Amino acid sequence: MGIAEEIHEEYIKNFDEWEKAARKERERSVDWKKVTRRCAPEQIKGIRLFVKYRLYEAAASIAKMDLYDFIILLKDLGISRG
């Protein structure tokens, strides 16, 4: 078995655990008071989707933002992107 296959197997084996940990990190990183003061309702909906599922493009679309601007918003708000 090659290194690529080993990495793939490890990724598949640990995906649920790693994604659960990443979701918790994203949830802890959100200051919802800051988000509600700064963001429009559509942006808040997009952020909620992102925090739960890490779906960048879908969350940016719901926020009515292009992807780059949405990522900058997450960064400015201190929201983990892991």
N, C-alpha and C positions, 0 to 999 in steps of 0.2 A: 504494500500500500504506500502510495506517495504522500508527501507532506500536504498536498492540497486536499486529498481525501481525508487525511487525519484531522485537518482543520475543519473541514466540512462536517465530519462526524461529531467532533466536539461542539461545534456551533449548534447543530441540530439537537444534540443531547442536552445542552444547557440553555437553549433559547428561552424557554418559559421562565426559568429561574432568573436569567439575566434581564429579561424584559420586565419582570415583576420588580426587580431591584431598581431598574432605570425609571420605571413609572413612579415608584416611591420617591426617588430622588427628584423627579420633576415636580411631584406634588408638594414636597417640602420646600422647594425653591420659590414657589409662588407666594407673593405678598398680595393677597386678593384686595386689600384696601387700596394699595397702590394701583393695581390693575383697574379697579372700578373708578378711581379718580381720573385716571389718565386715558382710558380706552372707551371707544364707542361700543354700543351693545353688540354689534356684529364682530368686533375684535375680541370681545370677551367670549363670545360663543366659539370663535376660532381657537382661542387660547385653551378653553376647556377641552375641546376636541384634541388639540395637540398634546396637552398634559396627559390625557387618558390613553391616547393611541399613537402618538408621535407621527401623525400623518401630516407632514409639512404642507404639501400641495393642497390637500383638502381643507386644512385649517386656514391657510392663506386665502383660499377662495371664499370660504365662509366669512372671513374677516374683511372681504372685499379689498384685498391688498395683493400686490404682486409678491412672489415668493421671497425675493431679496429683502423687500421692506418688512415683511413679516418676521424674517429671521433677525433683522436689526431690532425690531420691536421686542422680540423675546430677549435678545441680548441686553437691550437698554433696561428692561424690567428685571433682569437678573434671573430669568427662568432657565433652568438647566435644559440643555438640548440633548442630553444623553438618553 
